[in-house]
Amino acid sequence: MSDEDGYSGEATLTFGETEVPVEVELRGYFQPIDGRYHWYGRVKQNDEVTSRVEGGARTALLRTPTGQAEGTLTDPDPWGRYRVGGTSTPPYKIQEPA
């Protein structure tokens, strides 16, 4: 059993005025220690994202069909996927606690 919420599917990363369609796998959880929601995941390999990050972009607006949030991108894994994450309302709908 997991306390994590998530989203898998199509999304858009917005770097300034440029929108880049991407595929993402996202997860997240509420951290009671700091009282905030932490979300994270991977952006499927995408040449435009690689070009932007290698050019110095490390933050972008991540939008899914059910939400959006500012996220930080880090170095790619061996498969060319970038880790993305944030501490805020996530870019996807979460289940409200009972």
C-alpha positions as CSV (number, residue, x, y, z in Angstrom):
1,M,0.0,0.0,0.0
2,S,1.3,3.5,-0.9
3,D,0.4,6.9,0.3
4,E,1.7,8.4,-2.9
5,D,-0.5,10.0,-5.6
6,G,0.6,10.3,-9.1
7,Y,0.0,11.0,-12.8
8,S,1.3,9.3,-16.0
9,G,0.8,10.7,-19.5
10,E,0.9,13.7,-21.7
11,A,2.1,17.1,-20.3
12,T,3.6,20.4,-21.4
13,L,6.7,22.0,-20.1
14,T,6.8,25.8,-20.6
15,F,10.2,27.4,-20.8
16,G,9.5,31.2,-20.9
17,E,7.3,31.6,-24.0
18,T,8.1,28.1,-25.5
19,E,5.8,25.2,-24.8
20,V,7.3,21.7,-25.2
21,P,4.9,18.6,-25.3
22,V,6.3,15.8,-23.2
23,E,5.4,12.5,-21.6
24,V,5.8,12.3,-17.8
25,E,5.6,9.9,-14.9
26,L,4.9,11.8,-11.6
27,R,4.4,10.9,-8.0
28,G,4.1,12.8,-4.8
29,Y,3.3,12.7,-1.1
30,F,2.3,15.0,1.7
31,Q,5.3,15.4,4.1
32,P,3.9,16.0,7.7
33,I,7.3,17.2,9.0
34,D,7.3,20.4,6.8
35,G,3.5,20.4,6.1
36,R,4.0,20.6,2.3
37,Y,3.3,18.4,-0.7
38,H,6.4,17.1,-2.5
39,W,6.0,15.9,-6.1
40,Y,8.7,14.4,-8.4
41,G,9.0,12.3,-11.5
42,R,10.7,11.8,-14.8
43,V,10.2,13.5,-18.2
44,K,10.5,11.0,-21.0
45,Q,13.5,11.5,-23.3
46,N,12.9,14.6,-25.5
47,D,15.4,16.4,-27.6
48,E,13.9,19.9,-27.1
49,V,14.0,19.4,-23.3
50,T,17.6,18.3,-23.5
51,S,18.5,21.3,-25.6
52,R,16.8,23.7,-23.1
53,V,18.4,22.2,-20.0
54,E,21.8,22.0,-21.6
55,G,21.3,25.7,-22.5
56,G,20.9,26.5,-18.8
57,A,17.1,26.2,-18.2
58,R,16.5,24.4,-14.9
59,T,12.9,25.5,-14.1
60,A,9.8,25.3,-16.1
61,L,6.0,25.3,-15.7
62,L,4.7,21.8,-15.9
63,R,1.1,21.5,-17.0
64,T,-1.0,18.3,-17.2
65,P,-4.7,18.0,-18.0
66,T,-5.6,18.5,-14.3
67,G,-3.2,21.1,-13.1
68,Q,0.1,23.0,-13.3
69,A,3.1,23.8,-11.1
70,E,6.6,25.3,-11.4
71,G,9.2,22.5,-11.3
72,T,12.9,22.1,-11.2
73,L,14.7,19.9,-13.8
74,T,17.9,18.1,-12.8
75,D,20.5,16.1,-14.7
76,P,19.4,13.3,-17.0
77,D,19.5,9.6,-16.2
78,P,21.3,7.1,-18.6
79,W,18.1,6.9,-20.7
80,G,17.9,10.7,-21.3
81,R,15.0,11.2,-18.9
82,Y,15.1,14.3,-16.8
83,R,14.0,14.3,-13.2
84,V,11.5,17.0,-12.4
85,G,10.1,18.0,-9.0
86,G,8.7,20.6,-6.8
87,T,7.3,21.4,-3.4
88,S,3.8,22.9,-3.9
89,T,0.4,22.0,-5.1
90,P,1.3,19.3,-7.7
91,P,0.7,19.6,-11.5
92,Y,-2.0,16.9,-11.3
93,K,-5.1,16.3,-9.2
94,I,-4.6,14.5,-5.9
95,Q,-6.9,12.5,-3.7
96,E,-8.1,14.6,-0.8
97,P,-7.5,13.0,2.6
98,A,-10.5,11.4,4.2
